[in-house]
Every structure is written in structure tokens, then in C-alpha cells.
Amino acid sequence: MKTLHPMSMKAGVLALGLGLLSHGEARAEEPSASSHRLSVYTVAGAEVYLSEARTIGGVGGGVGVRDTLNDRFILQADLSYLSLLGNAASLRVGAGIQRSGTYAPAALLTLSTLFGERLSFLTPAHPTRIAGPAMSLGVTLAPVRFDFQSVQLSLLQLGLGVGSDLPGLGINYSVGLLEVGATF
């Protein structure tokens, strides 16, 4: 029966350990498949569209769906009911980027559509009421946002957009006070 020398056993264990480490490093360098994380969220806040011809919006809340790609990129859509200036609805679609980790501030490019009751103003530039929804393209910033993998929480979102009420422009202001999402 052949006995192993203690030095050769140590060398063998060391070689095995280095082999496992190098295999793990090679594995970490392989490109990973994109990971999607679908979540549903509720939002509460205010949104208003102001122009020379109309004012539409209010305060309320809604629901939405979000897809987070690779824990970095965000695609989302939400629908909210707004009251105060009448009954209105807001449909927002956004795409943006978030910081990875628990503290996850985000910035999104947002397309907002407000429709429903509104205040209309007749001016020389707009002698008749503008028909159709108020659409605007803008930016939404969420500086106080947290991502706990299965739960997302945002305490403040600020949005600013520009829309066209030809002739003239409209400005869309939005403030999200609370947003809570859950991943399933």
C-alpha cells in the first residue's frame, strides 16, 4: 500500500482549489442572459396639464405594471384616476434607468396622456374648444426610491413635460407622493 506524503496532499488540495477558482472566474465572465422582473405597483399623487386653451388634471391614484431588465432598465405603464378639476384619467408610459441596489433612484422619459373633463378657455388663438386628450413628453425623476427585490418603494417623484396645443404649448407637471410595487 502506497502512502501519500503530507506535502503532496497539500499541493493536491491547493491545485484543486485553484482549479475551482479559475472555473468560477471563467463562469463569471460569461455573458449572462437578460433577466426580467415583472412587478405591479400603485401610485398616489397629482398631475396637471396647463396651457392657454385648457387645464386638465387633479389629485388621485392608480395602478401600473413595470418590467425591470437586468436590475437596471425600467419599462412601465400606469393608469390613474384624477379628481379636483373634474374627472380625468392619466395614462403614462415610461422608459428609464435606475441605480442597482437597495437605494435605487431613477430617471424616466415619460409620455403622458390626460383625458376626461377639463377647463377650456376660448382665446383669439383658440376660438373653439380643443378636442382630444392632452399629450406631453417629459422627464420623471424619482430621487427617493428603494428596491428590495420583491418590493419597490418610492416616496417622491417629480415630473415635467411639454405638450402641443397648436398654436402654443402646454406644460405638464406631476408629483408622485407614494408608489409601492410588488414583484410576483
C-alpha positions as CSV (number, residue, x, y, z in Angstrom):
1,M,0.0,0.0,0.0
2,K,1.4,3.4,-1.0
3,T,1.2,6.3,1.5
4,L,0.9,9.9,0.4
5,H,3.3,12.4,1.6
6,P,1.6,15.3,3.6
7,M,3.3,17.9,1.2
8,S,1.8,16.2,-1.9
9,M,-1.7,16.2,-0.2
10,K,-1.4,19.9,0.4
11,A,-0.3,20.5,-3.2
12,G,-3.2,18.5,-4.5
13,V,-5.7,20.4,-2.3
14,L,-4.2,23.7,-3.5
15,A,-4.3,22.6,-7.1
16,L,-8.0,21.6,-6.7
17,G,-8.8,24.9,-5.0
18,L,-7.1,26.9,-7.8
19,G,-8.9,24.9,-10.4
20,L,-12.3,25.6,-8.8
21,L,-11.4,29.3,-8.5
22,S,-10.4,29.6,-12.1
23,H,-13.5,27.8,-13.2
24,G,-15.6,30.2,-11.2
25,E,-13.9,33.2,-12.7
26,A,-14.4,31.9,-16.3
27,R,-18.1,31.4,-15.4
28,A,-18.4,35.0,-14.1
29,E,-17.0,36.4,-17.3
30,E,-19.6,34.6,-19.5
31,P,-22.3,36.9,-20.7
32,S,-25.5,36.3,-18.7
33,A,-28.9,36.2,-20.2
34,S,-31.1,39.2,-19.6
35,S,-33.2,38.9,-16.6
36,H,-36.7,40.4,-16.4
37,R,-38.5,41.2,-13.2
38,L,-42.2,42.0,-13.6
39,S,-44.0,43.9,-10.9
40,V,-47.3,45.6,-10.2
41,Y,-47.5,48.9,-8.5
42,T,-49.9,51.5,-7.1
43,V,-49.3,55.2,-7.3
44,A,-50.7,58.3,-5.5
45,G,-50.0,61.9,-6.5
46,A,-51.1,64.8,-8.6
47,E,-50.8,65.7,-12.3
48,V,-51.9,68.8,-14.2
49,Y,-51.6,70.0,-17.8
50,L,-51.7,73.7,-18.3
51,S,-52.0,75.7,-21.5
52,E,-53.6,78.9,-22.7
53,A,-56.5,76.8,-24.1
54,R,-57.2,74.2,-21.4
55,T,-56.4,72.9,-17.9
56,I,-56.8,69.2,-17.1
57,G,-55.7,67.0,-14.2
58,G,-56.1,66.7,-10.5
59,V,-55.2,64.5,-7.5
60,G,-55.6,60.8,-7.3
61,G,-54.1,57.4,-7.6
62,G,-53.8,54.4,-9.9
63,V,-52.2,51.1,-10.8
64,G,-49.4,50.1,-13.2
65,V,-47.1,47.4,-14.4
66,R,-43.3,47.6,-14.6
67,D,-40.6,45.4,-16.2
68,T,-37.1,45.8,-14.8
69,L,-34.4,44.5,-17.1
70,N,-31.1,43.3,-15.6
71,D,-31.9,45.3,-12.3
72,R,-31.1,48.5,-14.3
73,F,-33.5,49.4,-17.1
74,I,-37.2,50.2,-16.4
75,L,-40.2,49.9,-18.8
76,Q,-43.5,50.9,-17.2
77,A,-47.1,51.9,-17.8
78,D,-49.8,53.1,-15.4
79,L,-53.4,54.4,-15.4
80,S,-54.6,56.8,-12.8
81,Y,-57.9,58.4,-11.9
82,L,-57.7,62.1,-11.1
83,S,-60.2,64.4,-9.5
84,L,-60.3,68.0,-8.2
85,L,-60.7,69.8,-11.6
86,G,-63.4,67.3,-12.6
87,N,-63.0,63.7,-13.5
88,A,-59.9,62.9,-15.5
89,A,-57.6,60.0,-16.2
90,S,-53.9,59.8,-16.8
91,L,-52.2,57.2,-18.9
92,R,-48.4,57.3,-18.6
93,V,-45.8,55.1,-20.4
94,G,-42.2,55.4,-19.4
95,A,-38.7,54.0,-20.0
96,G,-35.7,54.8,-18.0
97,I,-32.8,53.7,-15.8
98,Q,-32.3,53.1,-12.1
99,R,-29.4,52.6,-9.9
100,S,-28.7,49.0,-8.9
101,G,-29.0,48.1,-5.3
102,T,-31.4,48.9,-2.4
103,Y,-31.2,52.7,-2.8
104,A,-32.4,52.9,-6.4
105,P,-33.1,56.5,-7.7
106,A,-34.4,56.5,-11.2
107,A,-34.9,58.8,-14.2
108,L,-37.5,58.1,-16.9
109,L,-38.6,59.5,-20.2
110,T,-42.4,59.7,-19.9
111,L,-45.2,60.0,-22.4
112,S,-48.3,61.2,-20.6
113,T,-51.9,61.4,-21.9
114,L,-54.6,63.2,-19.9
115,F,-58.2,62.8,-20.9
116,G,-61.6,63.5,-19.4
117,E,-63.2,66.6,-18.0
118,R,-61.2,69.8,-18.3
119,L,-61.4,73.6,-18.0
120,S,-61.4,75.1,-21.5
121,F,-60.6,78.7,-22.3
122,L,-61.5,80.4,-25.6
123,T,-58.8,82.8,-26.8
124,P,-58.1,84.6,-30.1
125,A,-55.6,81.8,-30.9
126,H,-58.1,79.1,-29.9
127,P,-61.7,80.3,-30.7
128,T,-63.0,76.8,-30.3
129,R,-62.5,74.1,-27.7
130,I,-59.6,71.7,-28.3
131,A,-60.9,68.2,-28.7
132,G,-59.0,65.2,-27.7
133,P,-56.6,64.3,-24.9
134,A,-53.6,66.4,-23.7
135,M,-50.4,64.6,-24.6
136,S,-46.9,65.6,-23.3
137,L,-43.4,64.2,-23.4
138,G,-41.2,64.8,-20.4
139,V,-38.8,63.5,-17.7
140,T,-39.7,62.0,-14.4
141,L,-37.1,61.9,-11.6
142,A,-37.5,59.6,-8.5
143,P,-34.7,60.6,-6.1
144,V,-36.2,58.8,-3.0
145,R,-36.7,55.3,-4.3
146,F,-35.8,51.9,-2.8
147,D,-35.8,48.5,-4.4
148,F,-35.9,45.4,-2.1
149,Q,-36.1,42.8,-4.9
150,S,-39.7,41.8,-4.1
151,V,-40.9,45.2,-3.0
152,Q,-40.3,48.7,-4.5
153,L,-41.0,51.9,-2.7
154,S,-40.8,55.5,-4.0
155,L,-41.6,58.4,-1.7
156,L,-41.2,61.3,-4.2
157,Q,-41.4,61.6,-8.0
158,L,-41.1,64.9,-9.8
159,G,-42.2,65.1,-13.5
160,L,-42.1,67.9,-16.1
161,G,-43.3,67.6,-19.7
162,V,-44.2,69.6,-22.7
163,G,-47.2,69.2,-24.9
164,S,-48.5,70.9,-28.0
165,D,-51.8,72.8,-28.2
166,L,-51.2,74.2,-31.6
167,P,-50.7,77.1,-31.7
168,G,-48.9,77.2,-28.4
169,L,-47.5,74.8,-25.8
170,G,-48.8,73.2,-22.7
171,I,-46.8,72.2,-19.6
172,N,-47.4,69.0,-17.7
173,Y,-46.5,69.0,-14.0
174,S,-46.6,65.8,-11.9
175,V,-45.8,64.9,-8.3
176,G,-45.8,61.4,-7.1
177,L,-46.1,61.2,-3.3
178,L,-46.1,57.4,-2.9
179,E,-45.5,54.5,-5.1
180,V,-45.5,50.9,-3.8
181,G,-44.8,47.9,-6.1
182,A,-44.6,44.1,-5.6
183,T,-42.8,41.5,-7.7
184,F,-44.5,38.2,-8.2
